[in-house]
Amino acid sequence: MDYFFKILYPYQLPPESFYEEVLRTVIIAPIKETFMFLTIPHLIINRIVEINIFLVLIFVATIFSLAHHTQYDICQFFYFFIAGSIMWYYYTKTYNNSSISYAIIVSILLHSMFNLTLTILGLFE
C-alpha cells in the first residue's frame, strides 16, 4: 500500500523551502486530490450503479485518509476522514445544485483552505 501512494504522491517528499511546501500543499495537492478522490469516483460510481451516497462517502473518505499515510495514527486518520467527508459533502451538494466545474472549483478551494490552515499551524510547532 505504501508503494502505491509513493507513486501517486511524490510531492510528499520533504520540501526544500517554505514556498515549495506552500506550492505543494495549497495548490498542487488540492487539484490532484480533488480529481482523484472526488471527481473520478463520483463520475464512475454514478455511471455504473445507483448506490447509497453514505456508502460512497465512507469509501471516499477512507481512501482520502489512507492516502495521507494515516494508517499508523488513528487520530490523524479520523482528522483526514472528517476532512474528506466534508469535502465530499460539499462536492456532491454543489454538483447537484450547479455544474461539475463549479463543484470542482469549490472542492479545490475548500481543500486549499484546509491545507493552508495546517501549513500555518505547522509554523508554530
C-alpha positions as CSV (number, residue, x, y, z in Angstrom):
1,M,0.0,0.0,0.0
2,D,2.8,2.4,0.8
3,Y,4.4,1.8,-2.6
4,F,1.2,2.7,-4.3
5,F,0.9,6.0,-2.5
6,K,4.5,6.9,-3.0
7,I,3.9,6.7,-6.8
8,L,0.8,8.8,-6.5
9,Y,2.2,11.3,-4.0
10,P,5.8,12.2,-5.0
11,Y,5.2,15.7,-3.6
12,Q,5.1,14.3,-0.1
13,L,8.8,14.3,-0.1
14,P,10.2,16.8,2.4
15,P,10.1,20.3,0.8
16,E,13.3,22.2,0.2
17,S,11.7,25.6,1.2
18,F,8.7,27.0,2.8
19,Y,7.5,28.3,-0.6
20,E,7.8,24.9,-2.1
21,E,5.7,23.4,0.8
22,V,3.0,26.1,0.2
23,L,3.0,25.4,-3.5
24,R,2.7,21.6,-3.0
25,T,0.1,21.6,-0.2
26,V,-2.0,24.6,-1.0
27,I,-2.1,24.5,-4.9
28,I,-0.9,21.1,-6.3
29,A,-2.3,18.7,-3.7
30,P,-5.9,20.1,-3.7
31,I,-6.1,20.0,-7.5
32,K,-4.7,16.5,-7.8
33,E,-6.7,15.0,-4.9
34,T,-10.0,16.7,-6.0
35,F,-9.8,14.8,-9.2
36,M,-8.6,11.5,-7.7
37,F,-10.9,11.4,-4.7
38,L,-14.0,13.4,-5.7
39,T,-14.5,13.8,-9.4
40,I,-13.3,10.5,-10.7
41,P,-15.1,8.3,-8.1
42,H,-18.3,10.4,-8.4
43,L,-18.4,10.0,-12.2
44,I,-17.5,6.3,-12.1
45,I,-19.9,5.4,-9.4
46,N,-22.8,7.4,-10.7
47,R,-22.4,5.8,-14.2
48,I,-22.1,2.2,-13.0
49,V,-24.6,1.8,-10.3
50,E,-27.0,3.7,-8.1
51,I,-25.6,3.3,-4.6
52,N,-26.3,4.8,-1.3
53,I,-24.4,8.1,-1.1
54,F,-23.5,7.4,2.5
55,L,-21.5,4.3,1.5
56,V,-19.7,6.3,-1.2
57,L,-18.8,8.9,1.4
58,I,-17.4,6.3,3.7
59,F,-15.4,4.8,0.8
60,V,-14.0,8.1,-0.5
61,A,-13.2,9.5,3.0
62,T,-11.4,6.3,3.9
63,I,-9.3,6.3,0.8
64,F,-8.6,10.0,1.2
65,S,-7.4,9.4,4.8
66,L,-5.2,6.4,3.9
67,A,-3.7,8.3,1.0
68,H,-2.3,10.8,3.6
69,H,-0.3,7.9,5.3
70,T,-2.6,7.9,8.3
71,Q,-2.8,4.1,8.7
72,Y,-0.3,4.3,11.6
73,D,-2.0,7.1,13.6
74,I,-5.7,6.8,14.5
75,C,-6.1,10.5,15.4
76,Q,-4.7,11.6,12.0
77,F,-6.9,9.0,10.3
78,F,-10.0,10.5,11.8
79,Y,-8.9,14.1,11.1
80,F,-8.4,13.3,7.4
81,F,-11.6,11.1,7.3
82,I,-13.6,14.0,8.6
83,A,-11.9,16.4,6.2
84,G,-12.5,14.0,3.3
85,S,-16.2,13.7,4.4
86,I,-16.7,17.4,4.5
87,M,-15.1,17.9,1.1
88,W,-17.2,15.1,-0.4
89,Y,-20.4,16.6,1.1
90,Y,-19.7,20.0,-0.4
91,Y,-18.7,18.5,-3.7
92,T,-21.9,16.5,-4.1
93,K,-24.0,19.4,-2.8
94,T,-22.6,21.9,-5.3
95,Y,-22.6,19.3,-8.1
96,N,-26.3,18.6,-7.5
97,N,-27.1,22.3,-7.4
98,S,-25.0,23.5,-10.3
99,S,-22.3,22.2,-12.7
100,I,-19.4,19.8,-12.2
101,S,-16.9,22.6,-12.9
102,Y,-18.3,24.7,-10.1
103,A,-18.2,21.7,-7.8
104,I,-14.5,21.1,-8.7
105,I,-13.6,24.7,-8.0
106,V,-15.4,24.7,-4.7
107,S,-13.7,21.5,-3.6
108,I,-10.3,22.7,-4.6
109,L,-10.7,26.0,-2.7
110,L,-12.0,24.1,0.4
111,H,-9.1,21.7,0.3
112,S,-6.7,24.6,-0.2
113,M,-8.1,26.3,2.9
114,F,-7.7,23.1,5.0
115,N,-4.1,22.7,3.8
116,L,-3.2,26.4,4.3
117,T,-4.6,26.2,7.8
118,L,-2.4,23.2,8.6
119,T,0.6,24.8,7.0
120,I,0.2,28.0,9.0
121,L,-0.3,26.0,12.2
122,G,2.8,24.0,11.4
123,L,4.8,27.2,11.6
124,F,4.1,27.4,15.3
125,E,5.3,23.9,16.2
